[in-house]
């Protein structure tokens, strides 16, 4: 189970919103089992020239040897901002997990072709 720290600023807290965030964070274990901690910060964005209120989501995920950060995904709907932040974090986490497992493709064949001089006839 991932240790999750949730900080909600400038908006009233809701058990439904908190539960939604905890479920999203728990799903991250499907992509990497070595998550050390997850810190989610939700709040209103300040000083923005927008008519409605924008909710900002910031997530820090600590994994062995690295800290994955999604910075300020914003939307007028807090649930959409949370969704977009976790989608971006999922992409970063899968890239990290693939690299850690060695699943990243190395294009050695293309590098060898680039080093050989081409023969024009």
Buried (B, 14 or more C-beta within 10 A) or exposed (E): EBEBEBEBEEEEEEEEBBEBBBEBBEEBEEBBEEBEEBBBBBBBBEEEEEEEEBBBBBBBBBBEEEEBBBEBBBBEEBEBBBBBBBEBBBEBBBBBBBEBEEEEEEEEEEEEEEEEEEEEE
